[in-house]
Amino acid sequence: MPTATIEEDDDGIRLDRWFQRHTKDISFNIVSRWSKSGAVRLDGAKAGPGDRVSAGQTLTWPEELPVPAATRPTERPREPLSEAQIEYMRAMVLHMDAHAIIINKPPGLATQGGTKQPTSVDAMLDALQFDAPSRPRLVHRLDKDTSGVLLLARTAKAAAFFSKEFAGREAQKSYWALTVGVPKIAAGTIDAPIGKQPGTGGEKMQVDTEAGLKAKTRYRVIERAAGRAAWVEFLPLTGRTHQIRVHAAAIGHSLVGDGKYGGKESYLTGGISRKLHLHSRRLQIALPDGGTLDVKAELPPHMAESWQMLGFDLKLGDIEIVEPPPPPLKKRRLSSATSGNRRGERRSRGATEEPKRPPKRK
């Protein structure tokens, strides 16, 4: 009978998941059939497909004909990477330890590929395997045109841990952006649900108070370029698709270069790049063995040039990420001094307003 010892990297996963990782021809149905007859065992005891395995356990299973190839999807073999691709990926690395690799993803490179994206971070992860037994895994994503901090897990166990941190909103992310114009409220929270915009095939999102998912983004204005533009730090408290871009447009200050949500007004004159000005500046996240990972990524060239052209001082952006303040005990009436503020911005102290609502569906 075939025998295997459960490795540390597989500690805690389901038995059927172990077979999925380590065998090509043993499906869930076969594991289930074996478990009913007591043919698959962990340390000599009967085991089922949903049982959790532990490092050091001995797994045995019977010899059985594989599932016909036609019933299982086939994976397309990955093309070997060129030396140039390997150097390109390794030049992005900001941090590496036993659990994680952090890269500074450049704008224009998709996180995952597709029919229209033959090149992506995911397609070139073999370059970042180094001494690990397998290539690193994606645990979160950045839009193709968004640059900055991207975390990769080096083991399956680390991937599960980091995924829970992101899903539980324990990871803290900070983004730097350039907005068209300057928000009248210098710091606050944008609280506006987000849903897919009908007719776009899910490619574009919108504020949707009827069917949208809860979405909150904290922000602060760091510096202003007269009334022309502002350097804004965004801290998303939820993780909706295009959340920062949609929320920025909802308060009337779309991101520079974001034609999808800001239209032609999102492009500034005077030599400012037409590329999207959105950068994942910083990530703080717990590590599986204790401690916290805290990594910052430098601005991409087109944003660094814009910052220099507008006279922004990069030192002003280095502040600690803090927990969101508790909500006010009660709403305060808008005074005449604040009643002209853009809808959707919530002051750090004061009243709450909501973004401009799209027309109701008929």
C-alpha positions, 0 to 999 in steps of 0.5 A, a space after each residue: 500500500 502507498 504510504 506518506 508522512 504528513 509534512 509541516 506545510 500540510 498541517 491542519 488541512 483536510 484529507 481530501 485536500 492533501 490528496 488534491 495537492 500531492 496526487 494527480 489521479 485520486 479524486 474526492 469520490 475515490 477518497 470518500 469511497 475508501 473511507 466508507 470501507 476503511 481503506 484509507 488510514 491515518 496512523 492506522 485509524 480510519 479516516 474520512 475526506 473531511 478529517 484534518 491531518 497533522 504533521 508527522 502522521 502516517 497516511 496509507 491508502 490502497 492501490 486503485 486504478 486512476 480516474 480516467 484522464 477525460 474526467 479530470 481537467 488538465 493543467 497547461 504546463 507553464 512556459 519556462 521563464 527567461 533570464 530576463 523575466 527572472 531578473 525582472 521579478 527578483 528586482 521587485 522584491 522588498 522583503 523575504 522571510 520563511 513565510 512571505 515575499 513582498 514585492 513592489 508591483 509596477 503599474 501595468 503588470 497584472 496580478 493574474 493573467 487571462 485571455 487578454 493578459 498573457 503576462 502577469 505576476 502569477 505567471 512568473 512566480 517560479 522566479 521567486 521560488 528560491 529555496 522553497 519546495 514550491 512557488 509562492 502563492 498569491 493571497 491578495 491582488 492589486 489592479 493592473 494599473 495600481 502599483 506597490 506592495 503585494 504580498 506572496 505566501 511561501 507555503 500553503 500554511 502561510 497562505 491560509 494564515 495571511 488569507 484569514 488576516 485579509 478576510 478578517 480586516 486585520 491587515 492594514 493597508 495604506 495607499 497614496 494617490 493624487 486626486 483631481 482637486 482638493 477634498 473640502 473635508 481634510 480627513 474622514 471616512 467615506 461610507 458608501 456601498 459598492 456594487 457592479 454597474 449594470 451593462 459593464 459585465 462587472 468591469 465597472 463598479 458604482 455606489 449602489 445604496 440598494 444592492 451594493 456591499 458595505 464599503 468604507 475608506 478612511 482618508 486624509 489630505 497630506 498636501 495640496 497643489 493649490 486647488 488643482 490636485 491633492 496628495 491623499 492617503 487612503 486606508 480601505 477598511 473593507 476590500 471591494 473591487 475598485 473601492 478607492 477609485 469609486 469612493 474618490 469619484 463619489 466625493 467629486 475628486 477622482 484619481 488622476 489618470 483614472 479615466 474609467 471613473 473620472 472621465 476626461 477630467 481625470 487627466 491634468 495638464 502641465 506635464 502630469 502623467 496620464 497614468 493612474 496615480 494610485 500606489 499601495 504604499 504600505 502593508 502591516 500584517 501579522 506573521 504566522 509565528 508572531 510579530 508583525 510584517 511592516 513594509 513600504 514601497 517607493 513610488 513608481 517613476 510616473 508618480 515620483 515625477 508628479 510629486 516632484 513637479 507639484 512640490 510635494 515633500 515625501 517626508 510628510 507621508 510617513 505617519 503611523 497607520 492607526 485604528 479607525 476612530 469610534 463613531 460619534 454617539 449622535 449625529 450633529 446638524 451641519 452648520 452653514 460653514 460645512 453644508 457645502 461639503 461634498 456628499 459622501 465625506 464623513 469628518 473625523 469629528 462631526 456630521 456624516 454625509 452620503 455620496 451622490 446617489 445614482 438614479 433608482 432603477 425602474 
